[in-house]
Amino acid sequence: MITPFFIIGAQRSGTTLLRLILNSHSKIAIPEEGTFLMPLLKDKYINYTFKGNELNKLIKYISLNPQFELWNKNFTDFFKEVKHKGKITLKEFISNLYNFYAKKEGKKYWGDKTPSFFRKIDVINKLFPEAKFIHIVRDGRDVFNSWRKMNPTKGNAPVIALDWKYKLKTIENSFQKIPIDRTLTIRYEDLLDNPKKTVANVCDFLEIHFEDGMLEFYKVSNKYIGKHYSPLIYSQITKTNKYKWKKVLNRYEISSFTLIAKNCLRNFGYEIPDAYLNFEIVFYTILKLSYGLPYRIFQVIHSKFAYEIALKKGNKVKGIKFGEKPQG
């Protein structure tokens, strides 16, 4: 039996690509992101039972969530069943929610791809002690370049370097608490260079058979993601979509990123420029952090409280932009 599994990693690291590949397996279904579950993933809810008014608020909060709508399925029967039951634990709710999606897809097993869950691995591991975790890593400088193209507010290299380093370190620390046979780390670049071998290794980790059709995911991408994603996700895997930072980042961006994330880059086998440190770069980095870091912290806190408040009131999440709904 395939256990639940979670794809994690910093945003723009290839989590969507890996999701679509695994989702193309005949037995696996992975919906759009489940960030709306973040306020529920707390220690106090691990053994908690939702009932009465709290259950009604939970149902309303999930059903009205704009991001949940991107799952693109009719969950009316699911919510009726939960409400009729009268009470439910968090593990039951999450399991039933994902299983319902999988059944709608005609699949037997489910996985998740939510980058924000990097902060919740410890809680998820307590909820699902049998779960497996796949961490996909991409050169942080390419992460920065990709993210700023998608979102202009992510154009501060030192801030994104700190963000990237923090996420990878957090995931590594959580992985140390989990048996080694339930964690796997792969590199985005290796997936591009040798997709069949890399995906086959992931399949071995999940204890499923590799299927050739998994590498033809792009034929049905529009069924599972909206047009706000990179157009590359609608085509075959290409080896050239890596190390673009060497051509497009300026020396200040490259050097400041390296200054902050040097050890992390090295630990995952990424190239370190020979010369990157001088007074000019240090001053540039400090200046960019002085105004960019407070804004990034504000973004994170704003998002956190938007979800918290919506859950508490049983309302729709407000003040956060979500992507487009898949066509399929």
C-alpha positions in Angstrom: 0.0 0.0 0.0 1.3 3.5 -0.9 1.4 5.8 2.1 0.5 9.5 1.9 3.5 11.5 0.7 4.3 15.2 0.7 6.3 17.1 -1.9 8.1 20.0 -0.3 10.7 22.6 -1.2 11.2 26.3 -1.7 8.8 27.9 -4.2 10.0 27.9 -7.8 12.1 24.8 -7.1 10.3 22.3 -9.4 7.6 21.2 -6.9 4.9 21.7 -9.6 6.8 19.8 -12.2 7.3 16.8 -9.8 3.7 17.0 -8.8 2.5 16.8 -12.4 4.9 13.9 -13.1 3.7 11.8 -10.2 0.1 12.8 -10.7 0.4 11.2 -14.2 0.9 7.8 -12.5 -2.2 5.6 -12.9 -2.6 5.2 -9.1 -1.7 8.6 -7.7 -3.6 11.9 -7.4 -2.1 15.1 -6.2 -4.4 18.2 -6.1 -3.4 21.8 -6.3 -1.7 23.3 -3.2 -3.3 23.0 0.3 -2.0 26.1 1.9 -5.4 26.7 3.4 -4.6 23.8 5.8 -1.7 25.8 7.4 -3.7 27.2 10.3 -4.9 23.7 11.2 -1.4 22.1 11.2 -0.6 22.8 14.9 0.2 20.5 17.8 -3.0 21.5 19.6 -5.1 20.0 16.7 -3.2 16.7 16.3 -5.6 14.8 18.6 -8.4 17.4 18.4 -12.0 16.5 17.4 -14.0 19.1 15.5 -17.7 19.1 16.2 -20.7 21.4 16.5 -20.1 25.0 15.6 -16.3 24.5 15.1 -17.0 21.8 12.5 -19.4 24.0 10.7 -16.8 26.8 10.6 -14.2 24.4 9.3 -16.5 23.2 6.5 -17.4 26.7 5.6 -13.8 27.9 5.7 -12.5 25.1 3.4 -15.5 25.2 1.0 -15.2 29.0 0.5 -11.4 29.1 0.1 -10.3 30.4 -3.3 -7.3 28.2 -3.3 -9.4 25.1 -2.6 -11.5 26.0 -5.7 -8.4 25.4 -7.7 -8.7 21.7 -6.9 -11.4 21.9 -9.5 -13.7 19.2 -8.1 -17.2 19.2 -6.7 -16.9 18.4 -3.0 -20.6 18.9 -2.1 -21.0 15.2 -1.1 -17.9 15.2 0.9 -19.0 18.2 3.0 -22.4 16.7 3.5 -20.9 13.4 4.7 -18.6 15.3 7.2 -21.5 17.4 8.5 -23.7 14.3 8.8 -21.0 12.5 10.8 -21.1 15.3 13.3 -17.5 15.1 14.4 -14.1 14.4 12.9 -10.4 14.5 13.8 -7.9 16.5 11.9 -6.2 13.4 10.5 -9.6 12.0 9.4 -10.6 15.2 7.8 -7.3 15.6 5.8 -7.2 11.9 4.8 -10.9 11.9 3.7 -10.4 15.2 1.8 -7.5 14.0 -0.2 -9.0 10.5 -0.7 -12.2 12.1 -2.0 -10.1 14.0 -4.6 -8.3 10.8 -5.5 -11.5 9.0 -6.1 -12.8 11.8 -8.3 -9.6 11.2 -10.4 -10.2 7.5 -10.5 -7.0 7.0 -8.4 -6.3 4.9 -5.3 -3.7 6.9 -3.5 -3.0 10.6 -2.7 -0.1 12.9 -2.3 0.3 16.6 -1.6 2.4 19.4 -3.0 2.3 22.5 -0.8 5.7 24.4 -0.5 4.4 26.2 2.6 4.3 22.9 4.5 8.1 23.1 4.9 7.3 24.7 8.3 4.8 22.0 9.2 6.8 18.8 8.6 7.0 18.0 12.3 3.3 18.3 12.8 2.5 16.4 9.6 4.8 13.6 10.7 2.9 13.4 14.0 -0.4 13.3 12.1 0.8 10.8 9.6 3.6 8.8 11.1 3.7 6.6 8.1 4.0 9.5 5.6 6.9 10.0 3.2 8.5 13.3 2.3 10.2 14.3 -1.0 12.3 17.5 -0.9 13.2 18.9 -4.3 16.0 21.4 -4.3 16.9 23.9 -7.0 19.9 26.3 -7.3 18.8 29.2 -5.2 19.9 31.8 -7.7 17.6 30.2 -10.3 14.9 30.1 -7.7 15.3 33.9 -7.3 15.3 34.5 -11.0 12.2 32.5 -11.5 10.3 33.9 -8.5 11.0 37.5 -9.5 9.6 36.9 -13.0 6.4 35.5 -11.5 6.2 38.1 -8.7 7.9 41.5 -8.8 7.9 41.8 -5.0 10.4 38.9 -4.9 13.1 40.9 -6.7 15.4 41.4 -3.8 18.3 38.9 -4.1 19.7 39.0 -0.5 16.2 38.6 0.9 15.4 35.6 -1.3 18.8 34.1 -0.5 17.9 34.3 3.2 14.4 32.9 2.4 15.8 30.0 0.4 18.5 29.2 3.0 16.0 29.3 5.8 13.6 26.9 4.0 16.2 24.4 3.1 17.7 24.4 6.6 14.2 24.0 8.2 13.5 21.0 6.0 16.9 19.5 6.7 16.4 19.9 10.5 12.9 18.3 10.3 14.2 15.4 8.2 16.7 14.6 10.9 13.8 13.6 13.2 12.3 11.3 10.6 13.5 7.7 9.7 15.7 7.9 6.7 13.6 5.5 4.7 10.7 8.1 4.8 12.6 11.0 3.4 14.1 11.7 0.0 16.0 14.7 -1.4 16.4 15.2 -5.1 17.8 18.1 -7.2 15.8 19.8 -9.8 18.8 19.9 -12.1 19.2 16.1 -11.9 15.6 15.7 -12.8 16.2 17.8 -15.9 19.4 16.0 -16.9 18.0 12.5 -16.4 14.3 12.5 -15.9 13.6 8.8 -16.3 16.3 7.8 -13.8 15.3 10.4 -11.3 11.6 9.7 -11.5 12.3 6.0 -11.3 14.2 6.6 -8.1 11.3 8.6 -6.7 9.0 5.7 -7.6 11.2 3.2 -5.8 11.1 5.4 -2.8 7.3 5.5 -2.9 7.2 1.8 -3.6 5.4 2.1 -6.9 6.2 1.0 -10.4 7.6 3.6 -12.8 5.3 4.2 -15.8 6.5 5.7 -19.0 3.4 7.9 -19.2 4.7 9.9 -16.2 7.1 11.7 -18.5 4.3 12.7 -20.8 2.6 14.8 -18.0 2.7 17.9 -20.2 -0.1 16.4 -22.4 -2.6 17.0 -19.6 -1.0 19.9 -17.7 -3.9 22.2 -18.5 -6.2 19.8 -16.6 -4.4 20.3 -13.3 -2.8 23.8 -13.4 -3.9 27.3 -14.5 -2.2 29.5 -17.1 -0.4 31.5 -14.4 2.3 28.9 -14.3 5.4 29.0 -16.5 4.7 27.9 -20.1 7.5 25.4 -19.7 5.3 23.2 -17.6 3.2 22.5 -20.7 6.0 21.0 -22.7 8.5 18.2 -22.4 11.3 18.4 -19.9 14.3 20.3 -21.3 17.8 20.2 -19.9 18.4 23.9 -20.7 16.1 25.2 -18.0 18.9 25.4 -15.4 21.7 27.7 -14.3 20.2 30.7 -16.1 21.4 32.8 -13.2 24.8 32.9 -14.8 23.5 34.9 -17.8 20.7 37.0 -16.3 21.7 38.0 -12.8 24.1 40.9 -12.3 27.2 40.7 -10.2 25.6 42.3 -7.2 22.8 39.8 -7.2 25.1 36.8 -7.7 27.6 38.0 -5.1 25.0 39.0 -2.4 23.2 35.8 -2.8 26.4 33.8 -2.5 27.4 35.9 0.6 24.3 34.8 2.4 23.8 31.3 1.1 27.3 30.1 0.3 27.3 27.0 2.6 23.8 26.0 1.6 24.7 26.2 -2.1 27.9 24.2 -1.5 26.1 21.5 0.5 23.8 20.8 -2.4 26.6 20.7 -4.9 26.1 24.1 -6.6 28.8 26.3 -8.0 30.3 29.0 -5.9 31.9 32.0 -7.7 35.6 32.5 -7.1 35.3 36.2 -6.2 32.1 37.5 -4.5 33.1 39.3 -1.3 34.2 42.9 -1.0 33.0 46.1 0.8 30.8 47.1 -2.0 28.9 43.8 -2.0 28.6 43.8 1.8 27.2 47.3 1.7 24.8 46.4 -1.1 23.6 43.3 0.8 23.0 45.2 4.0 21.2 48.0 2.2 18.9 45.6 0.4 18.1 43.6 3.6 17.4 46.8 5.6 14.2 47.5 3.6 13.5 44.2 1.9 13.6 41.9 4.9 10.9 43.8 6.9 8.6 43.7 3.8 9.2 40.0 3.4 8.4 39.4 7.1 5.2 41.5 6.6 4.2 39.3 3.7 4.6 36.1 5.7 2.7 37.5 8.7 -0.1 39.0 6.6 -0.6 35.6 4.9 -0.5 33.8 8.2 -3.1 36.0 9.9 -5.4 36.0 6.8 -5.7 32.3 7.0 -6.0 32.3 10.8 -8.8 34.8 10.9 -10.7 33.1 8.1 -10.6 29.8 9.9 -11.7 31.3 13.2 -14.7 33.0 11.6 -15.5 30.3 9.1 -15.1 32.8 6.2 -13.4 33.2 2.9 -9.7 34.1 2.9 -9.2 37.7 2.0 -6.3 39.8 0.8 -4.3 37.0 -0.9 -4.0 36.5 -4.6 -4.5 33.0 -6.0 -3.8 31.6 -9.4 -6.2 30.7 -12.2 -8.4 27.7 -12.1 -7.3 24.7 -14.3 -9.2 24.3 -17.6 -9.9 20.6 -17.1 
